[in-house]
Amino acid sequence: MSTTPVLEVAPRRSVHAAARTAVGLPHSALDATLDAAYETHRRFRHGAFAEPCPTCHVSAGELCLARRSVHTARRLAHRSRGVRSNRGFPPVTAG
């Protein structure tokens, strides 16, 4: 018999369930928090909301058609635009 301890594997939980447990908020409070955060990002075109979504074809500044989700293609488009434009910051030089 092996003396190696066996670790139990925890059942998989959704991101929302894990966040509720970590934050300690009831389901409705977490939902309201996520809705407010996404609405603020959408309204001011922050992050991925500055790009049109190639998956569900909504324009920039609009929520994706999937509730509480930003499609991966939209996030990738935002990240690639940030890399191309260097985010508007001048290059850092030593001196």
C-alpha positions as CSV (number, residue, x, y, z in Angstrom):
1,M,0.0,0.0,0.0
2,S,1.2,3.5,-0.8
3,T,1.8,6.1,1.9
4,T,1.1,9.0,-0.4
5,P,-1.8,11.0,0.8
6,V,-4.7,11.4,-1.5
7,L,-6.2,14.9,-1.8
8,E,-9.9,15.3,-2.4
9,V,-10.9,17.2,-5.5
10,A,-13.4,20.0,-4.8
11,P,-16.4,20.0,-7.1
12,R,-16.3,22.6,-9.9
13,R,-18.3,25.8,-9.3
14,S,-19.2,28.6,-11.6
15,V,-17.3,31.9,-11.4
16,H,-20.4,33.6,-10.0
17,A,-20.8,31.0,-7.3
18,A,-17.1,31.3,-6.4
19,A,-17.3,35.1,-6.3
20,R,-20.4,35.0,-4.0
21,T,-18.6,32.7,-1.6
22,A,-15.4,34.7,-1.6
23,V,-17.1,38.1,-1.2
24,G,-19.9,36.9,1.0
25,L,-22.7,38.6,-0.9
26,P,-26.1,37.1,-1.5
27,H,-26.9,36.2,-5.1
28,S,-29.0,39.4,-5.8
29,A,-26.3,41.7,-4.4
30,L,-23.6,40.2,-6.6
31,D,-25.9,40.4,-9.6
32,A,-26.5,44.1,-9.0
33,T,-22.8,44.7,-8.5
34,L,-21.9,43.0,-11.8
35,D,-24.7,44.8,-13.7
36,A,-23.5,48.2,-12.4
37,A,-19.9,47.5,-13.3
38,Y,-20.8,46.3,-16.8
39,E,-23.1,49.3,-17.3
40,T,-20.4,51.7,-16.2
41,H,-17.9,50.2,-18.5
42,R,-20.4,50.2,-21.4
43,R,-21.4,53.8,-20.8
44,F,-17.9,55.2,-20.8
45,R,-16.6,52.7,-23.4
46,H,-13.9,51.3,-21.1
47,G,-12.0,48.2,-21.8
48,A,-13.4,45.8,-24.3
49,F,-16.6,47.9,-24.6
50,A,-14.5,50.4,-26.7
51,E,-14.5,47.8,-29.5
52,P,-17.4,46.5,-31.6
53,C,-18.1,42.8,-30.9
54,P,-17.2,40.6,-33.9
55,T,-19.2,37.7,-32.4
56,C,-22.7,39.2,-31.8
57,H,-22.1,42.3,-34.1
58,V,-23.1,45.0,-31.6
59,S,-21.4,48.3,-31.9
60,A,-18.8,49.8,-29.6
61,G,-20.4,51.0,-26.3
62,E,-23.1,48.3,-26.3
63,L,-23.3,45.2,-24.2
64,C,-22.8,41.8,-25.8
65,L,-26.0,39.9,-26.4
66,A,-24.9,37.2,-23.9
67,R,-25.9,38.5,-20.5
68,R,-23.0,39.4,-18.2
69,S,-20.5,38.2,-20.7
70,V,-18.0,39.9,-23.0
71,H,-17.1,37.6,-25.9
72,T,-13.6,36.5,-26.2
73,A,-13.2,37.9,-29.7
74,R,-14.1,41.3,-28.4
75,R,-11.6,41.1,-25.6
76,L,-8.9,40.0,-28.0
77,A,-9.7,42.9,-30.4
78,H,-9.3,45.3,-27.5
79,R,-6.0,43.8,-26.3
80,S,-4.5,43.8,-29.8
81,R,-5.5,47.4,-30.3
82,G,-3.8,48.3,-27.0
83,V,-0.6,46.5,-28.1
84,R,-0.6,48.2,-31.5
85,S,-1.2,51.7,-30.1
86,N,1.0,51.3,-27.1
87,R,-2.0,52.6,-25.1
88,G,-1.1,56.2,-25.8
89,F,1.9,56.3,-23.5
90,P,5.3,57.4,-24.7
91,P,8.0,54.7,-24.6
92,V,9.9,54.5,-21.3
93,T,13.6,55.5,-21.7
94,A,16.4,55.2,-19.2
95,G,18.1,58.4,-18.3
